[in-house]
Amino acid sequence: MEKKSVSTSKVQIAQIMMPNNSNPSGNIFGGVIMSIIDNAAAIAALRHTHHNCVTASVDRIDFLSPVYVGNLVIAKASVNYVSHTSMEIGVKVEAECLLKGTKSHIASAYLTFVALDENDKPTSAPELILESEEEKRRFEEGKIRRESRIKKRKRVSPNAPCIDRSNRRGLSF
Ligand SMILES: CC(C)(COP(=O)(O)OP(=O)(O)OC[C@H]1O[C@@H](n2cnc3c(N)ncnc32)[C@H](O)[C@@H]1OP(=O)(O)O)[C@@H](O)C(=O)NCCC(=O)NCCS
């Protein structure tokens, strides 16, 4: 399988925060930011593998500063580490005030995505080509974090589908 550079799948997405994104105190609801993080990471995983990918785990997310209505939330995601079928994606989130032009780092997270084949079984992801010292550092750090995640991993018997999706029309890769 062809190896891929980190820059091939790097992604930046942005969304302006509307009043319907806020919690009762008027700040932006944490779940909105978590959804943006998951979206950005999913795009990087899909770009890297060209397969359907699912979120297997999310490491702790620290919300460093509140986000307000009117902020532009920018999420930058890139593949840090690839194991076999799984990848660690790092996401950094900033909030920009479009009126003042200021930006704040508001959250960061590491997510693990798994590439799936057409039968929804884990399938190989391309190895990473590491081009910079920073990419090499992130790869080594991602490898250490993976070891710790694997040790903590819980296994359950799979949930069965409750509707028949045999005729589903989704993305085909
Ligand atoms: C993630 C999932 C595909 C793993 O499937 P599985 O049959 O248990 O597969 P495996 O045990 O072969 O694991 C596949 C890879 O996932 C990794 N993995 C599985 N669970 C993990 C976890 N909790 N954290 C990090 N990595 C995990 C394994 O280490 C393995 O990586 P590798 O191939 O790079 O070594 C399966 O648990 C699943 O479908 N979960 C639901 C995902 C989902 O629906 N997410 C959306 C939110 S509900």
The ligand as a MOL file (V3000), in Angstrom:
LIG
                    3D

  0  0  0     0  0            999 V3000
M  V30 BEGIN CTAB
M  V30 COUNTS 48 50 0 0 0
M  V30 BEGIN ATOM
M  V30 1 C -13.4130 0.5470 16.8220 0
M  V30 2 C -13.8630 -0.7970 16.2850 0
M  V30 3 C -14.0150 -0.7310 14.7500 0
M  V30 4 C -12.7930 -1.8490 16.6420 0
M  V30 5 O -13.2290 -3.0510 16.1190 0
M  V30 6 P -12.6570 -4.4830 16.6330 0
M  V30 7 O -13.4050 -5.5120 15.8900 0
M  V30 8 O -12.6600 -4.5050 18.1010 0
M  V30 9 O -11.2390 -4.4590 16.0010 0
M  V30 10 P -9.7720 -4.7600 16.5540 0
M  V30 11 O -9.7220 -5.3330 17.9190 0
M  V30 12 O -9.1090 -5.5130 15.4380 0
M  V30 13 O -9.1630 -3.2960 16.6070 0
M  V30 14 C -8.9290 -2.5630 15.4060 0
M  V30 15 C -7.9940 -1.4270 15.7240 0
M  V30 16 O -8.6790 -0.5040 16.5610 0
M  V30 17 C -7.8910 -0.2050 17.6940 0
M  V30 18 N -8.8050 0.0860 18.7940 0
M  V30 19 C -9.9190 -0.5940 19.1050 0
M  V30 20 N -10.5080 -0.0110 20.1670 0
M  V30 21 C -9.7550 1.0350 20.5190 0
M  V30 22 C -9.8400 2.0350 21.5180 0
M  V30 23 N -10.8410 2.0380 22.3970 0
M  V30 24 N -8.8870 2.9830 21.5670 0
M  V30 25 C -7.8830 3.0010 20.6790 0
M  V30 26 N -7.7370 2.0810 19.6970 0
M  V30 27 C -8.6690 1.1040 19.6210 0
M  V30 28 C -7.0580 -1.4670 17.9090 0
M  V30 29 O -5.9060 -1.1960 18.6520 0
M  V30 30 C -6.7270 -1.8410 16.4860 0
M  V30 31 O -5.6760 -1.0100 16.0090 0
M  V30 32 P -4.5050 -1.5560 15.0310 0
M  V30 33 O -5.1510 -2.3810 13.9620 0
M  V30 34 O -3.9120 -0.3090 14.4870 0
M  V30 35 O -3.5750 -2.3470 15.8780 0
M  V30 36 C -15.2270 -1.2610 16.9240 0
M  V30 37 O -15.0570 -1.3540 18.3370 0
M  V30 38 C -16.3500 -0.2920 16.6440 0
M  V30 39 O -16.9680 -0.3870 15.5540 0
M  V30 40 N -16.6710 0.6210 17.5640 0
M  V30 41 C -17.7250 1.5940 17.3330 0
M  V30 42 C -17.1900 2.7750 16.5400 0
M  V30 43 C -18.2390 3.8250 16.3300 0
M  V30 44 O -19.3570 3.5260 15.9650 0
M  V30 45 N -17.8690 5.0670 16.5610 0
M  V30 46 C -18.7680 6.1790 16.4260 0
M  V30 47 C -19.2510 6.6670 17.7380 0
M  V30 48 S -20.6010 5.7390 18.4080 0
M  V30 END ATOM
M  V30 BEGIN BOND
M  V30 1 1 1 2
M  V30 2 1 2 3
M  V30 3 1 2 4
M  V30 4 1 2 36
M  V30 5 1 4 5
M  V30 6 1 5 6
M  V30 7 2 6 7
M  V30 8 1 6 8
M  V30 9 1 6 9
M  V30 10 1 9 10
M  V30 11 2 10 11
M  V30 12 1 10 12
M  V30 13 1 10 13
M  V30 14 1 13 14
M  V30 15 1 14 15
M  V30 16 1 15 16
M  V30 17 1 15 30
M  V30 18 1 16 17
M  V30 19 1 17 18
M  V30 20 1 17 28
M  V30 21 1 18 19
M  V30 22 1 18 27
M  V30 23 2 19 20
M  V30 24 1 20 21
M  V30 25 1 21 22
M  V30 26 2 21 27
M  V30 27 1 22 23
M  V30 28 2 22 24
M  V30 29 1 24 25
M  V30 30 2 25 26
M  V30 31 1 26 27
M  V30 32 1 28 29
M  V30 33 1 28 30
M  V30 34 1 30 31
M  V30 35 1 31 32
M  V30 36 2 32 33
M  V30 37 1 32 34
M  V30 38 1 32 35
M  V30 39 1 36 37
M  V30 40 1 36 38
M  V30 41 2 38 39
M  V30 42 1 38 40
M  V30 43 1 40 41
M  V30 44 1 41 42
M  V30 45 1 42 43
M  V30 46 2 43 44
M  V30 47 1 43 45
M  V30 48 1 45 46
M  V30 49 1 46 47
M  V30 50 1 47 48
M  V30 END BOND
M  V30 END CTAB
M  END
